[in-house]
Amino acid sequence: MTSIIDAAVPYRSPEKAISSSSYPADSASGPVDAVIFAGISLVLGTACRQLFNGTRVPYTVVLLVIGIVLGSLEYGTNHNLGKMGHGIRIWNDINSDLLLAVFLPALLFESSFSMDVHQIKRCLGQMVLLAGPGVLISTFCIGSFLKLSFPYNWDWKTSLLLGGLLGATDPVAVVALLKELGASKKLTTIIDGESLMNDGVSVVVFQLFFRMVMGNNSDWGSIIKFLVQNSFGAVGIGIAFGIASVLWLRFVFNDIVVQITVTLSVSYFAYYTAQEWAGVSGILTVMTLGMFFAAFARTAFKGDNHQSLHHFWEMVAYIANTLVFILSGVIIAEGVLSSQKYSYEGNSWGFLFLLYLYVQLSRCVVVGVLYPLLRRFGYGLNWKESIILTWSGLRGAVSLSLALSVKQSSGNSYLSSETGTRFLFFTGGIVFLTLVVNGSTTQLLLHLLHMDTLTATKKRILEHTKCEMMKTALNAFENLGDDEELGSADWQTVIRHISCLRDLEVNPRNGCEAGNLDPTNIMDIRIRFLNGVQAAYWELLDDGRITHSTSNVLMQSVDEALDLVYTESLCDWRGLKTCVRFPNYYYKFLKSRIIPRKLVTYLIVERLESACYISSAFLRAHRTARQQMHDFLGNSDIASTVINESEVEGEEAKQFLEDVRDSFPEVLSVLKTRQVTHYVLNHLNGYIKNLEKVGLLEGKEVSHLHDAVQSDLKKLLRNPPLLKLANVNDLIATNPLLRAL
């Protein structure tokens, strides 16, 4: 057994060798036992997820406790868990760099890819402050506290090494709770985005001090060179991989298997290229790659493919989180209960709690020092949000993996094995304390700060929705009255079994109002209306009515308008005006004789087509959102106000399309031809799927027909109907529409 582990692990510390050899060899054990541990961990994690679903207990805390229990059973008693125990030891002896390479790319890519790009851009300044100067301040504070108050005679480099190691935050439990309680998206984005950047920056800082502790050159020139290479080099590699993969995805048509495989493989390959080949931060590389995908490849996945991609990455992140936190608990238990007791005797437990106070104090210093700037950047930050931001400084798998690498590298003239063991003990303790204490008490803190309550507007909307639910239920019951099989059902018995309708009156109109014309109410309805507009854009993209580039422009206009609902009426058309008119410099450039006439025609037609796509999609999305708003809120004053704002917004778009219809009817004809062709092909695709669903077609027949339709869709995408305009030489000079644009 020992020889198998030795062969599988590149480097093992003396402590681990003693721990492993203390168990009798079992001829029935083998490397496959590692799979048993992974399988049992997933089963236990899934059972706890189901058991604690709906409770306020953070899922990651439960996983950590499970890992500690398993590790305690294996390392702290005389019990031998057999194959399960052997699997635990295999996983516990895995090189920390291998652990990072297996789990971090999936976790980081999923987190960064699922973030809102617009929110990131607005909160980027705050995230950079917390992940840049914030990490340095935290490292210096913790390192200073360690150097001045801990009795281990560590030099400044070693103290700052542990300070940098504890700088990586992991607010998984807090972010999940904030989303569940409906906290502001701004605060969730800041905490989650800071964690992403924080991981990369703290690892770079850790590597810097680790090199210094291990005797490498530590002059200012080498330090600056190291930091620049690791930061800018990682960002550059991430962008390069992002560009290459996005270009690749453009040649993939409606094949979700290939699309998912591209995202998965490129995340791991980018991490390997940065970490092993270029010698820069793989964490920053994958984070940059995920954000690049979120910014430029979000609309490359349409309809069911988009949902399938996110479901896949959610599943990967769930599996990785489950294994990482259970394994973290095992590592903590092994570090505390191993045979090397000397590091934990005496006052070591007291120093652990003292270190926890230092970590919290350093977090307070970071937020307090940066608070004047955090208030002014992005969306700003109030004092309540700053308290939650301070309390969300949890530590997790990254810190544990780094501590494990320190322990594995200890036992030499630069870093003693005792110091490596203490690093692992303190880091594991801090991870456990922050997850249990901070993660479990966040809900109480939110309640004390009154940040978990619904606003008056949202309460009215909720009550109105409940009334509409009652109306919908009554209509459904009445429609079944003539049904031969279901017509004799008793309504009172039905409603007793529908708990969500018990507390409502039978008449859904009694006392149900959507609110008045209070500015706060109007602001909330504007947000809901714009969310409906954005959802309509997604449907238009799925139906082939708009292109990927057009959808990005349209959705960005909604994001920008959402930022202004507090101070202005609906204004999402403002961000589209520049896309439907020619700037003066562009007009003069096209009139110059150096531009070939065919190129002029192409540029004009492309610009007109894009403008028509944008204008027609804008009008259709607003029309859809207005209808949904009217159906939901009826003729209330607040709904009428927002609907009127939407109608005013569409006047310029209508006028533009009328001008194009008068001056270039061919443009609208070609656009409608493309859209109708795409719609018909999609309709045929749905018809084939329905025939398969009802059993009238079998697999081979469905595959043949589906491939034929997909082939036509691919041809339409790559070779769409083109438009040719006559009188190219006089087009710009004579056409009144172009002069007006």
N, C-alpha and C positions, 0 to 999 in steps of 0.2 A: 504494500500500500504506500509506504513512504517513497519507494522508488518511482511510483507512478506520479505522485504529486511533485517530486523533485524534477521529473522530466517535463511536467506540464507547466511549471512555473519558472520564469526566467531567473528570478532572484527571490530568495527567502531569507528572512532575518533569523539569527540564532534563536530568538524567542519562539518563533513559529516552529523551528525545527524541534525544540524541546517539547513544545505543546503537541506536535503531531506524533512524535515518537513515544509519547506516554501512553498511547493507545495500542492495544495488541493488534497485530496484523490479522486481517480477515481476508481469506482467500476469495470469498464471495464478493468483496468490494471491488469497485472499479470506477473509472472516470464517469461512467454513465450515471453514477449516484448523484452527480451534480444536477442532472435533469430531474431526479426525484425531488431534490430540494426546491428547484424552480417550480415544479408542478404543484407540490404541496403548498408552497408560498402563495401561488395564484389561487388555489382552492380556498385557503384560509383568508386571503385578502378579499376574494369575491364574497365569501360568506359574511365577513364583517361589513363589507360595503352594503350588503343587503340588510344585515341586522341593524346597522346604525343609520340606515337611510331615513331621513326625516328628523333625526336628532341633531343636537348642536355639538356633538363630539367630532372633532376634525378627523378625517379619515387617516391622514398621515400619522397622527398621534397613535391611533389604534395599531397601525402597521408597525410603528417603532416599538410599541409594547410587545407585540407578537414576536418580533425579532429578539428582543431582550429575553423573553421567556424561553424561546428556543435556544438561544445562546447560553442561558443560565443552565438549562437542562443538560446541555452538552459539555460545557466547560466548568460549571460550578459544582457539579455533584459527581458521584461515581457511576451515574447511569450512562450507559452507552446506547445511543439511539440507533445503532446499527447503520443501515444504509443511509438513513436520514442524517445521522450524525456525521458519517463520512462525507456526504454531500455538503453539509455545513462547513466542514473543514476545508473541502476543496474550494468552495466559494470564498471562504475567509482568507485562504492563502493565495488567491489570485492577485497578480500584480496590480497595484492601484492605477497605473497608467492604462492597463487593459480594461479595468472597470470604467474609467472615464471614457475610453474610446467606444465601449459598447453602449453605454447608457446616455451619455451627454448629448451626442448628435441628435438622437430622436427627441429627447426632452426639450432641447433648445430650439430645434427647428419647429416643433409643434407650437411652442409658446410664441415664438416670433412670427410665424406664419399666420397664426390666428388673431394677431393684434390688429387693431384698427389703424390703418396708415395715417389717416387724417389726425386722429388723436395723438399718434406718435409725433407727427410733425409739430403739433401745437405744444406738446409736453416735452419735446426733445431737450429744450434748455434745462428744464428741471431734472430730467433724467441724467443728463450729462453732469450737472452739478453734483448730484447725489452719488453717481458712479465714479466721477473723477476726483474732484477735491474731497468729496465725502469719504471715499475709501482711504485716501491719504490721511485725512484728519483722524478717522477711526483707527487706522493702523498705528499712527503716532500716539494717540491717547492710550490704547490698550497696551502697546509696547512700553510706554512710559510707566503706566501703572504696574506692569509686571516687573520691570527693572527696579523700580523704587520700593516695592512692597513685598515681592515674593522672595523667599530665602534660598533660591537655587543657584545663586551666583552666575546667572546667565549674563552674557555681554549684551550690548545694545543690538547687535545684529540678530542674535537668537531671540531676544524679546520681541523685536520688530517682525521677525519671521512668524511667530505665533500670532502677533497682531494682524499681519496681512492674511494669515490663514483663516482667521475668524472674520474677515471682512466680507466674505461671500455670503450674501443673504439668500434665503429660500422661502419666500412667503406663500407657499402653495396653499396652506390651510387658510391663511388670512384672505388671500385673493378669492378663493372659492367661497368663503363666507360672505365677503363683500358683495360678490355677484348674486349670491342667494338672497341676501337681504335687500337688494336693490340699491346699494350705495352708488354714489355718483361714478359715472364711467371715467371721469377725469381722475379721481383718486385711485381707482383700480388700475388704470393705465400707468399712472406714475409709479405705483408700487411694483407692478409686474414688469414694466419697462426698466425700472431701476435694477430689479433683480437680474434681468438679462444682461445688462451692461455691467452690473456689479460683479457678476461671475467672471466675466472676461477680464476686467480691470484688476480684480483682486488676485486672480491667478497670475497675471503678469507681475504684480507687486510681489506676490509670494515667490515666483521664480527668481525675481531680482534678488531678494534677500537670501533665498536658498543658495544661489550662486555665490553670494558674498560669504555666507556661513561656511560653504564648502571650499573656500580659499581662492575663488576666482578674483580677477582684477575688479576693484571697486572705486576707481577714480571717476570723477564727474563725467568725463568724456565717454567712458564705456557705459556708464549708467544711462546717459541720455540716448546713446546709440541703441542700447538694448530696448529702451522704452519705445523709441520711435519705430524701430523695426517690428516690434511685437504688435504695436497698435495699428499703425498705418499699413504695414504689410498684411496684417490679418484682414483689415477692411478691404484692401485692394484685391486679395485673393477671393474673398467672399463675393465681391461685385463681379469679378471675372467669371466665377462659376455661375453666378446668377444670370449673367448675360448669355453664356453658352447654353445653359439649360432652358432658358426662356425661348431662345432661338430654336432649340431642338423641339420644344413643345409646339411650336408653330407648324411643324411638319407632321404632328400627330393629330389625327382627326378622329374624335369621338371614340377613343380607345382608352378607357379608364385604367385598364391594367398597366398599359405602357406609361401613362401619365403618373400613376402612383409610384411605379417602379423608378421612374426618372427622379422624382422628388426624394425617394428614400435613398437611392444609390448616390445621388449627388451630394446629399448631406453628409454621408459617411466619407465619401471620397474627398470632399472639401476639407473635412476635419483632418483626415490623414495627411493630405497634401500640406496643409498649414502646419500641423503639429510635428510631423516626422520629417518631411522633406524640406520645407522652408524654415522650420525652426521658429515659427511665430505662434501666436495664440490660436488654437483651434476653436476655442469657445467663441471668441470674437468673430472668427470666420463664419461659423455656422449661424451665429446670431445675425450677422450682416446678410448672409444668404437668405435666411428666412424672411427678413424684412424686405429684401429685394423682391422675393416672390410675392409677398403680400402687396407690394406697391405696383408691380408690373405684370404679374401672372394671375391675379385674382379672377379676372374675367376669362381666362383661358379654359376654365373648367365650368361648364354650363350645366344647368338643370340637375339631374340625378348624379352626374359626374362630380359636380361641386360638393354635393352632400356626401357622396361616397368617399371623396378625398378627405374631408374633414372627419368623417366617422373613422376612417382608417387611422388617421394620425391621433385621434382621441384614444383609440384602442391601443396604439403603440405607446402613447404617453402613459396610459393607465397601467399597462403591463410593466413598463420601465419603472414607474413610480412605486408600484407594489414591490418589485424585487429590490429596488434600491433602498427603500426605507426598512424593509424586513432585514435585509443584509446589514444595514446600518445598525439596527438593534443588536444583531449578532456580534458585530464588531465591537460595539460598546460593552456588551456582556463579556466578551473574550478579553477585552482590555482590562476590565475591572476584576475579573475572576480568574485570570491566568495565574500561573505559578510565580510570576514576578511580582511579589507583593510589596517590595520595598518602596515603590513609588506611591503607594496609597496608604501607608501607615502614618500614624500621627495625625498631623493637621491637614493632610492632603484634601480630605473632603471639605473641610472648612475653607481652604483656599479655592476649591471649585466654586462654592457659593459666592465667595468674594469676587472671583473672576466673572461670574454671572452679573453681579452688580456693576462691575467695571464695563462689561459689554453694554449693558443698558445705559450706563452713564455716558459712554462714548457715543452711543446713538443719539442721546439727548443733545450732546455737544454738537454733533454733525448737523442735526436739524435746526438747532438754535442758532448756530453760526451762519448757516445758509438761509435761514428763514426770510431775511429781508429781500434776498434775491429770488427765492422761491415764490414770494408773493407777487413779484413783478413779471416773472416769465410765464409764458403760456397762458393758461386759464387762471393763474393765481393759486393761492393756497390760504385758507383761513386757519384759525387756531385749532378748531376741532379736527380738521383734516391733518394738521401737523402732529397732533397727539396720536392719531391712528397710524400715521406714517412712522412715528417714533416707535410705537409698540409693535410694528410689523417687521422689525428687524430680526426675523428668525434665521437660524442656521440649519443647514441640511446636508445633503449628500456630497456636494462639492467640497465643503470643509472637511468632512470625514475622509474623503478620498485623498485629499492633500495631506491630512494628518497621517494616514496610512502610508503614503509614500515617504514621509519623513521618517517614520519608524522603520520602514524597510531599508532606508538609506543610512540609518544610524549604525553605531557600533564601530566607529573609526576615530581617528585623531581629531577630526573636526566636530563631530557630533556623536556624543556618547549614546549608548543604547538606553541608558536611564532617561536621558532627555527625550529620546524618541518615544519611549513608553509614556512619559508624562504628557507629551504632546497629544498622543492618542487618547489618554484618559481625560484630559481637560477638554479636548474638542468634542469627544463623545458626550461628556457631561453637559457641555453648553448646548449641543444639538438637542439633547433630551429636555433640558430645562426650558429652552426657548419654545420648543414645540408644545410641551405640556402646559407651561405657565402662560406664555404669550398667546399661543394658538388657541387655547381653550378659554381664555378670558376675553378674547376680542369682542365676542357678542355682548358680554356684560358692559364692556367699555362703550360700545356703540349705543347700547341702551341708555347708559348714564349720560351720554352726550346727545341723546335724542336724534341719533342719526339712522335709526332703524324704523322710524315711523313714516307712514304715508302722508304726503301733503294733503291739504284740504281738497285740492283739485283732483288728485288721484283717487281720493276716497269717493268723490262724487262720480268720477268715471267708473269706478269699481261698482258702485251701487247701480248706476245706470246699466252697466253690462249685465249685472245679475237680473235686472228687470227684463232686459232683452233676452236673456237666457230663458226666463219664464215664458215670455211670449213665444220664443222658438219652440219650447217644449209643448205648449198648448197647441200651436199650429201643427206640430208633428202628430200629436194625439188626435186632433180633429181630422187630419188627412187619413188616418188609419181607421176612421169610423166606418167606412164602407168596405173595408177589407174583410173578405169572407172568413179568414182565419183569426185575425187580430181585432176585429171590430167590437167584440164583447168585453174588452178589458175595462177594468174599473180605475178611473183617474185617481181617486183618493188613495187606493192601494199603490198605484204606480208612484205617486209623489212621495209616499212614505219610504220608498226604497231609493229615492234619489235625494241623498242627504244635502247636496248642494242647493236644492230648491226648497227645503223644508221651511226656512225662515222667511220666505218671500210670500207676499200676498198673491192670491189667484189672479187678481187684476194687475198686470205688470205696469200700467200707466199711473197707478196711484202713488203720488209723491215722488216720482222719479224725474229728476231734472239733471241736465248735463252741466249746469253752472250758469253764471251770469257773465257780464262783460268785464269782469275784473281783469286787470293786466296779467296777473299770474295765470288765470284760467286760459286766456288767449294764448299766452306763451306755450302752455302745455299742449293745447290743441294744435298750434303750429308745428310743434315737434312731431306730434303723431301724424299730422298731414304730410310732412316732408318724409317721414319714414315710409308712409304709403307710396309716395312718389318714387322713392328709391326702390321699393319692392316692385313697383310697376316697371322700372327700368330693367330689373333682373328678368322679368317675364318677357319683355321685348327682346332682350338678348337671347333668351332661350328659344323664342319663336323666329329668330333670324331677322327681325325688323331693324336692328341696329348692329353695328360692327363692334369688335372689341375696343378699338380706339375710341369710338364714339361713346360707348358705355362708360369708359373711364372718365371722360370729360363730364358726362352728365352726372355721374355719381359724385365726382369731386365738387360740382356746383351745389349739390344738396348738402354735402358736408360743410361747405363754407357758409351756406345759408343757415344751417343749424346753429352755427356760432353766433349768429346775429339775431336770433328770435327774441332775445331778451330786450333788445333796443329798437328793432325795426320790424316792419311787416314782412311778409314773404318776399324774398329777394333772390331766389335761386336763378332767375333769368339773368341777373347782373353778371354772374360768372360765365355766361354763355355768349354775351354780346360780342366779344372779340372773336369768337369762333364763327360768326355768321356775317362778318364784314371784312373787307380787305383793308389792312393798314395802309397808310400813304406810302410808306417805303416799299411795301410789297407791290403796290400799284405802279410806282415809278420803275421798279426793277423789271416788271413784266413789259413795260413799254420800251425799255432799252433795246437797241437793235442787236445787242450781243446775244440775246436769248433766242434760240431757234423757235420758229413758229409752232412746230409740233409740240415742243416742250411747253410753250405758252398755253396751248390748248389743253394739254394734260393737266397743268397746274390749275387752270381756271375750272375745268370740269371737276377735278378732285375736290377743290375747295367748295364749289357749289354743291356737290353731292354730299360732302360732309356737313355743310350748313343745313341742307334739307333734312338729312337724317336727324340732326340735333333738334331742329325746330319741330318737326313732326313728332318725334319721340317725346319732346317736352310737352306738347299739347295733348298727346294721347295719355301720358302718365298723369298729368294734372286732371284731365277729364276723368280718368279712372279713380284717382284719389278723391275728387269732389263727389263722385257718385257714392263711394264707400263712406265718406263722411256724412253725406245726407242720409244714407240708409241707417247709419249707426246713431246719429244724433238728431235726425229729423230736421225740423225747421226752427231749431233753437237759435237764439240771437248769436251765441258764440260761434256756432257752426256757420251761420250765414255770413258772419264777419270774415272768417278765414276763407270761405268759398269765394266771396267777393274779391278778396286780395288775390286769390289764385286766378280769377278771371281777368283782373287788371294785368297780372303778370304775363298772360298769354297774348296780349294785344300785339306786341311787336313781333312775336313769332308768327302770328296769323298774317300780319302785313307782309312779312318777308316771303312767306310761301305764296301769297297772292302775287307778289312782284315776280317771283321766279316762274309762276304759272303763266304770266303774261309775256315775260321776256324769253324764258327757256322752257317751254312745255316739254321738250325732249328729256330734260333732266328728271323731272318728276315721273315721266313715263318709264324711264329706265329703272328708277328706284322702285316704283310700284311693281315692275316686272320681276325684279329680284326678290322682293318681299313676298309676292304671291307665289313664286316658284318655290321659295323656301317653305312657305306655309303649307303648300300642297304636299311637298315631300315629307314634311313632319306629320301631316295628317295621314299619309299612307303608312308611315312608320307606326303610328299609333294604331291604325287599323290592323296591321299585321300582328302587333302584340296582343290586341284584343282577341283575334282569331285563335292565337295560341292559348290565351287564358281560358277560353271557353272550350278548348279541346278540338277545334275544327282543323287545326294545323299541327303537324308534328315537327320535331326538331330539325330535320334536314330540310324540310320545306320552308320553315321559318328562316333558317340560316340563308338559304338561297335568295329568298325575297328580301330579307333584311340587307344582305350584301349589295343587292342591286340598288336599293334605295340609298344606302350609304355611299355607293359609288357616285350616284347622281348628286348627292349633297356635296361630296368632295369636289366634284367638277364645278359646281356652282360657286363654291368658296374660292377655288383657285383660278377659275376662268369665268368670271361673272359677265353678264351682258355689258358691252361697252357702248359709249356714247361718242358720236362724231358730230362736231359742229362745223357748219359751213362758214365761209368768209372769215377765216382765221386772222388774216392780216388786219382786218378792220374791227375785230371783235372787241378789243378793249376800248378803242377810241369812240366807237359808235353806240355801244350798248349803254342805255341809261341806268340799268340796274347796277352794273359794275361801278359806274361812277358814284352811285349813291351808297354803295357798300362801304 
